[in-house]
Amino acid sequence: MPIGWFRQLARGDFYARGAHLQEKADLLRLYLLTGARSGWPDPSAPHDFDSLPPSNRQREVVRARIHLQAVALLGRWYRERPPPLPPGTLTALPINNSQTDLDFGHDAAVGEAQRRAFGFKVAVGPSQAGPGAGSGVFLRGSVPPGSLLLFYPGVSYHPADMLLLPGGTRAFEGNEHLMARFDRSIIDASAAALRTLPHEALGCPLTTAHTVNHPPAGLSANVMPVPVDWDQSVPDQLLTMLPNVSYQRNSSKQQLLLTGGAEAAVPRSVVDVFSASLADSIRQTEPEGGAVLRGLAFVSTRRVCDEELYLNYRLNPHHGYPSWYTPVNPEEDARRWQ
C-alpha cells in the first residue's frame, strides 16, 4: 500500500479501527477505481493523497458513480434484451447439461444482446477455482478498472428487519448465500430468495454475482463489492428489472422499498412493541429523499479481460477457514470482523 494511503487513512475523519477502518480503506479504493474508469485509458491518479476529499464526500461520489453505471446498464439491457423464453423455462440457477436447441438459440441471442448493451459478455460455467468449486462467472471482453460488472441478487434486509424477523438471525442458519454490507444490511441470494425476484430481473445476465468464487491460491480477486442504493430516481420501466426486493414481515409478497413497503404486523407482546419501536427509529435514519432499496454490486479492481471473476470472500478467521479457502489478505479478513 503506497505511503499516501496511510496518510489518507490517518486523517481525522478517517481515524478508525477494525471493520470501520477496513470500510474506509475499501471506500478510498472504490473512489480511486471509479475515478480511474472515467478517464480510461489515461486515468489521472491523484498527485497528493492529502488533497483527496473527506470520507463522507468520497462516499457520495462513489454512490453517484455506481448508481449512474447501474441504471445505465439496466437501461441498455432493457432496450437490447432478446424476447424471453416461454414461461417456466427461465431460471436464476446455472443451466444443466440437458439443453435444447431453444436454450442454445436463446443463449446466443443473450450473448449478442450483452455485447450490444454492455460492450462485454458474462456467462456462468464450470469454475477454474479448483475441485468442488462448481460454477463460476466468466467475463468475455475487456473492461477498465472501476466498471460495474455484476449485481448480487436476492432479498434485501434492512438492519431494522433483523429485529422483526421471526426467529431473529437464527432464520439465516445454514444459509451460505448471505452477503453483508458495512451498514449491516444483508442480501440473501439463496434459491428461495431468488424465487421472489421478477422474471425480468432473473433474465438479466448481470444478476449472477452470487455465483462468483473466491480466488484459488496464487490468484487475487479481480472484483470487489460496492453498495448500490436503488431510490425513486430509477425509471419506472426498470423497476421490475432491479436485482433486489425488500423483506416485508408478514407481507403477502415481496415489495420494492421504493414505495415504502408494507407495514409490519401489529406487535402482540412487550418484546414485539420494543422491537418495533427500535426498528422504526432505525428506519428513520434513511438518507434524505425517501426510502431506498439496498443492494450490492461487484466492480472490477483492475483491467479485466477474458477471464473468470473472483471475489475475496473475507471469511471470518475466528470461525476457522474451510479447506478450500486460501486467505487473500489475512489482515483484511481480521479487520473486517473486528
N, C-alpha and C positions, 0 to 999 in steps of 0.2 A: 504494500500500500504506500503510495507516494507520501512524502512528508507533509504536503499540503492537506491531505485528507486528515491527518492527525490535528493540524492546526484548526481545520474547519470543525472537527468534532469536539475540540476543546473550547470552542466559543461558548459564551454564557448560555445562549439559547439552545446549544447542543449538549450541554453537560448532562450526562445521564449514565446509567449503569444497566447491566443486564439486558433484558428484552428491549427496554426503551432505547438503549444505546444501539442495539442492532437495528431497530426500526429507523433510527436517524441515519445510520450508515447506508441502509437499503434505500432510503429516501434520497440521499445525496447521489447514490449511484443511478437511480432512476432519473433524477433531474439531469444528470450529465448524459446519460444514454439517449433520452428522448430529445435532448437538445442537439446531440450529435446527428440524430436522424434527420432533423430539419435541414441541416447543411450538407448532408451526404451527397457526393463522395468527398467533399472537402470540409469536414466538420471543423468548427472553430472551438478549440479547447480553451478553458479559462486560463489566462496568464497568471492570475493571482487568486488562489483559493480564498483569501481573506475578503475578496470583493464579491463573493457569492452572496445571494440574498439569505436571510434567516430561514430557519426550517419551516415556519408557517407559510412563508411565501413560496418556498420550494414545493410544499405540498399542494398549494393552489395551482401552481404552474403545471405540475405533473398531472393533477386531476384533470385540468382543462385539456392538456395534450392527449391523454389517454381517452377521455370522453370523445374528443374530436375524431380520433382514429377509430374508436369502437363504432360510433354512429355512422361514420363514412363507410366502414367495411360492411356493416349490416345493410346500409342503403344500397351499396353496389350489388350485394348479393340479392337483395330484393328485386333489383332490376334484371339481373343476369341469370338467376336460378332457372334450371330446366323445369318442365312440368313434373309434379310429384308422381311417385309410384301409386298404384291403386291402394285404397285404404287397407290397413292390416299388414302391408309388406314393409313399411318403414320402421326401422329400429334404431335405437341410440347405441346398441352394443355392436362390437366388431362383427362383421359378416362372417359366416362359416364357409365351408368348402362346397356346399351344395347350391351354388349359384345357378340361376337360369340365364338364358340369353337376355331376358328382360333386365335382370340385375346387371349384367355386364354392359348392356347398352346404356342403362341409366348411369352406371359408374363413369363411363366415358363422357357422357354429357355433363355430369357433375364436374369432372376434371377440367373440361374445356371452359365451363362456366366460371370455375375458380380462377383460371388464368386470366379471363377477361375481367373479373370483378376485383381480384386481389393482386394480380401480377405474379402469383405463385400458386402452388397446389399443396394441400396437406392430405395425407392418407394414412389410414390405420393398417398396420401389417405386422408380421412377426418381428418382435423386437430383437435387437442385437446386443441387449444388455447382459445376456448370459442365460444359462439353462434355467428354465422355470420362469423366465421374465414375462412370458405371454405376449400380448400385443403391445405395440408401441406406436408412436406417431412420427411420421416422416415428412419432411418438407422437400418439395421438388421445386427448384428455382433458387433465387438468391434474394436475400433481404438485408438491409442495413441494420446496424445496432439500434435498439430502441423501438423496433417495429412490433406492434401488437399482432400476435400470430394465432392465439387460441383463447377461447373462453372456457372457464371452469363452470360447467352447467350444474343445475340442481336447485334444491330448496335452500333459500337464504334465511338464516336465523339471526335476528337482531339479538344483542345481549339480553334485552328485556324478555325475549321469548323463552330464555332458559328458566326464568322464574315462573312461567306459566305452563311450561311443558309438562304434561302428565308423566310422573316418574322422574322429573328432573333430567339431569345429564345421563342418568342410567339408561335412558332411552337410546343413547348412542353406543352402548356397549356392544362390541363385536363389529361395529361399522368401520371398515377400513377405507372408506371413501369420503372422509371428512377433511376439510381444509379450513384453517382459521386465518382470519385477518388479524393485524396487530390491534385493531379496535375491538377484538373479541367476538366479532361476528363470525358465524360458521356457515360454510356452504356444504351441503350434503349431496354428493353425487352418486349415491347408491342406486341400484336398479329401481328400487321402489320410489326414490325421489325423482329419478329421471322420467318415470311414467306420469308424473304430474305436469310435465312440460308440454306446451302445444306442439303439434306436429311440425309447424313452421320452424320452431326453434330447434327441434331434433334434426330437421332436414338441413341445417346449416353445417357444413363440414368443419367449421371452426369451433363447434361445441364439443371438442374431443380432448380438452386439456386433462380430464380425469384419467386418460389412458397413457399419459406421458410417464416414462420410467425414470428412476434415479440412475445417474451415470455409473457404469461399472468402473472397477479400479483402473486408474490410469487416465480416465477421461474426466473432464469438468462439465458443469452444466452450461448449456447454451441458451436457456431461457430462465426467467425469474418471475415470480408473481408480482402483480400490481393491483391495487384495489380499483374497482370500477363502480361508480355510483350512478345508477340509472335514475334520472329525475324526470320532471314533467316537460323538459325540453325535447325529449325523444319524440320524433314524429309519430303520429297516431298509427300510420300504416306499418310501423316497425314494432309495435308493442307485442304482438304475438310471436315475434322473432327473438325477443330477449331470452337469453340463455338461463335466466333465473326466475323463480317465483318465490313469493314470501310465504313464510309459515304463518298460518292463522289458526289459533286454537279453537277447536270445535266448529270450524267452518265447514260447510258442505263441499267446498272446493278450494284450491289454492287461488289466491287473488293477487294481482300485482299491487305492490305497495304504492304505485304511482297514484292510486285512487284513495289512499289512506288505509285500505284493508278493512277486514271485518272486525267488529268489536269482540273482545273476549267474552266468554260465558260469565254469567253473574257469579261472583265468588260465593261459596257456601260454608266457609269456615273462617276463623280468625286468621289462620295462616294464609288462606287464599286472599283475604282482604289486604293483609300486609304485603303479600307478593304482588298483587295487582296494583297497589298504590306505588310500590317501589318501581314496578315496571313502567307505570305511567310517567314517573319522574325521570326515568332513563330516556324514554322516548322523547321527552320534551327537550332533550339536548341535541336533537337532529339539526343539521345545518339550516340556516335561514333560507327560506324559499320553499319549504314544504318537505314532505317525506321523500325518502329515497329508497330505492331497492338496491341493496348492497350485493355486489358480485366481485369476482376475481377474473383477471386475465393474465396471460403469460406474454412477456415481451422478450425479444432477443437481446442477449447480453453482448453480442458481437455480430459481425457479418456471418450469416448462416447461409450455407449453400449446399443443396442436395445431400442432406444428412438427417439422421434421427435426432429428434428433440429430447433433451434431458433436463430434468429439474432437480436441483438439490433438495431432497426431502427434509433435511434438517430434523431428523428424528431426535426425540428426547433421550439424551445419553443416560439419564437417571433410570430409565426403564430397560436399559440394555438394548443392544443392536441385534437385529436378526442376522443370520449367517450370510445373507446375500448383500448386506448393506456395508459399503465402504464409505466412511465419512469423507466428504469433500473438504470440509474445513471444521475440524473438531471444536475450535474456539467459537465459531459462529453457532454451531449446534448448542453449545453450553450457554452462550449469551441468550439465544432465542428462548430458552426455557427457564431462565433465572427469574 
